[in-house]
Amino acid sequence: MAVDNWTAEEAFAEMMHFGMNRRICFPLIKYESKFPERLKKNADLRGAVVAQR
């Protein structure tokens, strides 16, 4: 999400496209929904953003 500058929805759609199992990977859903806020607050993560919107 940081490197490609994706929204949580875009990341979730890709995970579903590649067969993510919600029952096994359920923690990822919560993590990805909160990640954009972490990205805003963490300078190290912001430095990873490559793609522009």
GUVEXDREN-381786 format. One line per field, with one value per residue: residue in three letters; x negated, y negated, z of N, C-alpha, C in turn; residue number from 1. Coordinates in nm, 2 decimals, m for minus. Layout:
<atoms>
r = c(Ala,...)
npx = c(X,...)
npy = c(Y,...)
npz = c(Z,...)
capx = c(X,...)
capy = c(Y,...)
capz = c(Z,...)
cpx = c(X,...)
cpy = c(Y,...)
cpz = c(Z,...)
k = c(NUM,...)
</atoms>
This chain:
<atoms>
r = c(Met,Ala,Val,Asp,Asn,Trp,Thr,Ala,Glu,Glu,Ala,Phe,Ala,Glu,Met,Met,His,Phe,Gly,Met,Asn,Arg,Arg,Ile,Cys,Phe,Pro,Leu,Ile,Lys,Tyr,Glu,Ser,Lys,Phe,Pro,Glu,Arg,Leu,Lys,Lys,Asn,Ala,Asp,Leu,Arg,Gly,Ala,Val,Val,Ala,Gln,Arg)
npx = c(m0.08,m0.20,m0.41,m0.29,m0.10,0.17,0.52,0.70,0.91,0.83,0.61,0.73,0.89,0.70,0.58,0.80,0.84,0.61,0.67,0.69,0.76,1.02,1.07,0.83,0.66,0.77,0.67,0.53,0.73,0.82,0.58,0.50,0.71,0.65,0.40,0.36,0.38,0.16,m0.04,m0.03,m0.12,m0.38,m0.70,m0.90,m0.76,m0.62,m0.83,m0.85,m0.67,m0.61,m0.46,m0.25,0.06)
npy = c(0.12,m0.12,m0.15,m0.14,m0.33,m0.28,m0.26,m0.12,0.03,0.09,0.25,0.46,0.56,0.66,0.86,1.04,1.10,1.26,1.48,1.46,1.60,1.53,1.64,1.75,1.53,1.32,1.12,0.94,0.79,0.60,0.48,0.37,0.18,m0.01,m0.09,m0.32,m0.54,m0.49,m0.52,m0.80,m0.89,m0.79,m0.86,m0.70,m0.51,m0.67,m0.75,m0.53,m0.55,m0.54,m0.55,m0.80,m0.97)
npz = c(0.00,0.08,m0.11,m0.36,m0.32,m0.26,m0.18,0.11,0.01,m0.25,m0.20,m0.06,m0.26,m0.44,m0.29,m0.26,m0.53,m0.57,m0.42,m0.14,0.18,0.38,0.63,0.73,0.70,0.84,1.02,0.85,0.72,0.91,0.96,0.71,0.68,0.87,0.80,0.62,0.79,0.96,0.78,0.73,0.97,1.01,0.94,0.82,0.68,0.50,0.34,0.17,m0.02,m0.36,m0.60,m0.75,m0.71)
capx = c(0.00,m0.28,m0.49,m0.20,m0.01,0.30,0.62,0.73,1.00,0.75,0.52,0.82,0.94,0.59,0.57,0.91,0.81,0.51,0.71,0.67,0.86,1.05,1.07,0.69,0.59,0.86,0.60,0.49,0.84,0.82,0.45,0.50,0.80,0.59,0.27,0.34,0.35,0.02,m0.13,m0.04,m0.19,m0.51,m0.78,m0.97,m0.66,m0.59,m0.94,m0.84,m0.57,m0.67,m0.35,m0.17,0.20)
capy = c(0.00,m0.24,m0.16,m0.18,m0.44,m0.22,m0.27,0.01,0.10,0.14,0.36,0.57,0.62,0.74,0.98,1.13,1.15,1.36,1.59,1.45,1.67,1.45,1.71,1.76,1.40,1.22,1.00,0.85,0.70,0.49,0.41,0.28,0.07,m0.11,m0.13,m0.46,m0.63,m0.46,m0.58,m0.94,m0.93,m0.73,m0.92,m0.60,m0.45,m0.77,m0.75,m0.42,m0.58,m0.56,m0.59,m0.92,m0.96)
capz = c(0.00,0.08,m0.23,m0.48,m0.28,m0.28,m0.07,0.17,m0.08,m0.36,m0.15,m0.03,m0.39,m0.49,m0.21,m0.30,m0.66,m0.57,m0.34,0.01,0.26,0.50,0.76,0.77,0.70,0.89,1.08,0.75,0.68,1.00,0.94,0.59,0.69,0.95,0.74,0.57,0.90,1.01,0.68,0.75,1.10,1.02,0.83,0.75,0.58,0.39,0.25,0.08,m0.13,m0.49,m0.70,m0.73,m0.74)
cpx = c(m0.09,m0.36,m0.41,m0.10,0.14,0.39,0.63,0.81,0.92,0.66,0.61,0.86,0.83,0.57,0.68,0.89,0.71,0.54,0.69,0.79,0.89,1.05,0.93,0.63,0.67,0.79,0.56,0.60,0.83,0.69,0.45,0.60,0.74,0.45,0.26,0.31,0.21,m0.07,m0.14,m0.12,m0.34,m0.60,m0.86,m0.88,m0.64,m0.70,m0.94,m0.75,m0.64,m0.57,m0.29,m0.03,0.24)
cpy = c(m0.13,m0.26,m0.20,m0.28,m0.40,m0.25,m0.13,0.09,0.16,0.26,0.48,0.64,0.70,0.87,1.08,1.18,1.27,1.47,1.58,1.52,1.59,1.51,1.73,1.63,1.29,1.10,0.90,0.75,0.58,0.41,0.32,0.17,m0.04,m0.16,m0.27,m0.56,m0.61,m0.53,m0.73,m0.98,m0.88,m0.78,m0.81,m0.53,m0.55,m0.78,m0.63,m0.45,m0.61,m0.62,m0.72,m0.90,m1.09)
cpz = c(0.00,m0.05,m0.35,m0.45,m0.30,m0.16,m0.01,0.08,m0.20,m0.32,m0.12,m0.16,m0.45,m0.42,m0.24,m0.44,m0.66,m0.46,m0.19,0.08,0.38,0.63,0.82,0.79,0.75,0.95,0.97,0.71,0.78,0.98,0.82,0.60,0.77,0.90,0.69,0.68,0.96,0.91,0.69,0.87,1.10,0.91,0.76,0.65,0.47,0.29,0.15,m0.03,m0.26,m0.59,m0.66,m0.77,m0.81)
k = c(1,2,3,4,5,6,7,8,9,10,11,12,13,14,15,16,17,18,19,20,21,22,23,24,25,26,27,28,29,30,31,32,33,34,35,36,37,38,39,40,41,42,43,44,45,46,47,48,49,50,51,52,53)
</atoms>
